[in-house]
């Protein structure tokens, strides 16, 4: 995928729920999930870093915002517990 095509709108396989549930997720969905749960998984962080060279300018801003939220402690690096 070219940088100007935007990975934000593309669907890529992104490991969620500790790699147990593989589903397709965009960077925007990952951001919203991280904001709503307060957690981003190691697999999700790896996905972001592995695909950052394909991000559009908007996606780069989203990734930077994720980094800032991690730095300030609003989002924790960890695992999510599946709803019962």
N, C-alpha and C positions, 0 to 999 in steps of 0.2 A: 504494500500500500504506500502510495506517495504521501509526503507530508501534507500537501494541500488538500488531499481527499478527506482527511480528518478521521482519526480512529475513534473519536467520540461517538460517531454515528455508526461505526462498524461494529459488528458482533464478533468478539474473539472469545475463545474459551479461557475462562478465568477461574482458578480454583477458589471455592468458597467453603465455608464451614470446615476448616482444617483439611481441605483437600478431599473430603468425603463426598461432597456434592459438586460435581463438575457441571456448570451451566454456563451459558453465554451471558456476559455482562459487559457493559460499556464503562468507560471511565466516569461518565456522569452518574450512572447507577451505583458504581463503587463509591463515589463521593457521597451520594445521598445515604447509602447504607452505613458508611463510616460515621457520618454526622448523626444519623438517627440512633445508632447503637453505641457510639462512642468508642468503637473498636475497629481496627483494621488488622487483618491477619497477615502473617509473614508471607503467605502465598500471594496475597493481593499486592503487597509491597513489592515483591519480586516481579509480578506482572507489570506494575507501573514502571519500574526501573528498566525492565527488559524492552518495553515498548515506547519509552520516552522519546526516542529518536524519530518516531512516526507521528508524534502528536502535532496537532495544529496549534496555532498561537493561543486559542481559547483553552485547549486542553493543557497546554503548558501552564497557563494561569491556574487551572484547577489543580494540577499536580503541585504547584507551588503553595497553593492554599492548604492542601492536605499536609504538606511539610510543615507549614506554620502552625497548623492545629496540633500536629504531633509535638512540635517544639514547645508549645505553650501548655500542653497536657490536656487539651480538650478531647483529643482522640488518643487512645492507648493502643500500643502494639500488643496483640494477644490473640485470643480465640473467642469465637461466638458460640454460645450454647444454643443448640437447636430448640425451637419452641416445643413444649410437650403437648 
